[in-house]
Amino acid sequence: MPVGEVRVVHAGEKSLCLGHCEDGTWGAIDNVCTHDGGTLGEGELEDCLVECPRHGARFDICTGEVRALPAVFPVNAYPVRVVDGRVEVDVSVPTRKLEIG
């Protein structure tokens, strides 16, 4: 996957937004915007921030933190590693767990 892009990927029943940042790092977050359910993997990636294509909320692709409104709640983020050119995402335990309220 080229640098500066995001894609929708699936790990079992889980839908993820996988991104390849301009600095070479990779990130994976839940593929659903917490503002209105938009598909994050169809958004744009800039400086490791993915922008929801529906209303412009931005999330850090590595941490799941909200970086721009209208979203106010983060998304789950998952550890990513590259082994022999293959991107692996560990969906068993989020690195940041979604907490609402």
C-alpha positions, 0 to 999 in steps of 0.5 A: 500500500502506498505511503499516504493512503488508507484502506478498509481491511478486514480481520475476521469479522472486524473492519479496520481502517489501515493507514501508511503514514508519510513518515513510514509508520503504519496505523490501524483503527476501527473503521467507523467514525464515532460521530455518525458511523462514516467509513474511515477507510474511505477517507484521506490521510495526511500526517497520520490523521485520517479524515472521515469522508462524511463530515471531516472529523479527524482521527490519529491513525496510530492512537485513535484519538480525535484531532478534529470535530465533529467527533468527540469520542476516540476509536479503538487503535490496534498494534501494527507491525511489518514482518518480511514485507507483510503488514500484521495487525493484532486485533486481540487487544486494542492499544487504546480502548474506546471509553464513552462516558 
